Amino acid sequence: MKIQVEPHTLQRAEERGTNLEEIKIVLEHGTEIPAKGNRKAKAKVFSFKQERLGKYYEEKRVEVVYVEEGDLIVTVTVYVFYGEWKD
């Protein structure tokens, strides 16, 4: 499938601490998670090991919300959570 990353998603990515490369990795290799309505979502945990807004975090979890339009994935938004996740 082709991936179309919307400008809104990129703006939120910058604000929340992720980027285009990580968004594509989540869409290609992430785990499906629940989403509302006709939307879908995937998430992936990345090693972070640095400070964000004055606090140190081991990992960050990137969640991408999207819709499928035929053979095209169109992003809706992206969320980023900081902390530590156990498998």
C-alpha positions as CSV (number, residue, x, y, z in Angstrom):
1,M,0.0,0.0,0.0
2,K,1.1,3.6,-0.6
3,I,1.3,6.0,2.3
4,Q,0.1,9.6,2.2
5,V,1.2,11.5,5.2
6,E,-1.0,14.6,5.6
7,P,0.4,18.0,6.5
8,H,-1.6,18.0,9.8
9,T,0.1,14.8,10.8
10,L,3.6,16.2,10.1
11,Q,2.8,19.3,12.1
12,R,1.6,17.2,15.1
13,A,4.7,15.0,14.7
14,E,7.0,17.9,15.0
15,E,5.1,19.3,18.1
16,R,5.0,15.8,19.8
17,G,8.5,14.6,19.1
18,T,8.4,12.2,16.1
19,N,9.1,12.5,12.4
20,L,8.1,11.2,8.9
21,E,10.5,8.2,9.1
22,E,9.1,7.0,12.4
23,I,5.5,7.5,11.1
24,K,6.3,5.2,8.1
25,I,8.0,2.6,10.3
26,V,4.8,2.5,12.6
27,L,2.5,2.1,9.5
28,E,4.7,-0.6,8.0
29,H,5.8,-2.6,11.2
30,G,3.6,-1.4,14.0
31,T,0.9,-3.3,16.0
32,E,-2.7,-2.6,15.3
33,I,-4.5,-0.9,18.2
34,P,-8.2,0.2,18.6
35,A,-9.4,3.3,16.9
36,K,-12.8,5.1,16.7
37,G,-15.2,5.1,13.8
38,N,-13.9,4.0,10.4
39,R,-10.3,4.9,11.4
40,K,-7.5,2.5,12.1
41,A,-4.4,2.9,14.2
42,K,-1.0,1.3,14.7
43,A,1.6,1.8,17.5
44,K,5.3,1.1,18.0
45,V,7.7,1.6,20.9
46,F,11.0,3.2,20.0
47,S,14.1,3.5,22.2
48,F,14.5,7.1,23.3
49,K,17.0,7.4,26.1
50,Q,17.0,11.2,26.4
51,E,15.3,14.1,27.9
52,R,12.1,15.8,26.7
53,L,10.8,18.9,28.4
54,G,13.2,18.5,31.2
55,K,12.5,14.8,32.0
56,Y,14.4,11.7,31.0
57,Y,12.6,8.9,29.2
58,E,13.8,5.4,28.2
59,E,11.2,5.0,25.4
60,K,8.6,6.6,23.4
61,R,5.4,5.1,21.9
62,V,4.3,6.5,18.6
63,E,0.7,5.9,17.6
64,V,-0.5,6.8,14.1
65,V,-4.2,7.1,13.3
66,Y,-5.2,6.6,9.6
67,V,-7.8,5.6,7.1
68,E,-7.6,3.3,4.2
69,E,-8.8,4.5,0.8
70,G,-8.5,1.7,-1.6
71,D,-4.8,0.8,-1.8
72,L,-3.8,4.1,-0.1
73,I,-3.1,4.8,3.6
74,V,-4.0,8.4,4.5
75,T,-2.8,9.6,7.9
76,V,-5.2,11.5,10.2
77,T,-2.9,12.3,13.2
78,V,0.0,11.0,15.3
79,Y,0.3,10.8,19.1
80,V,3.6,10.3,21.1
81,F,3.8,9.1,24.6
82,Y,6.9,9.0,26.7
83,G,7.8,6.4,29.4
84,E,8.8,2.8,29.5
85,W,6.9,-0.2,28.2
86,K,7.3,-3.9,29.0
87,D,6.5,-6.6,26.5
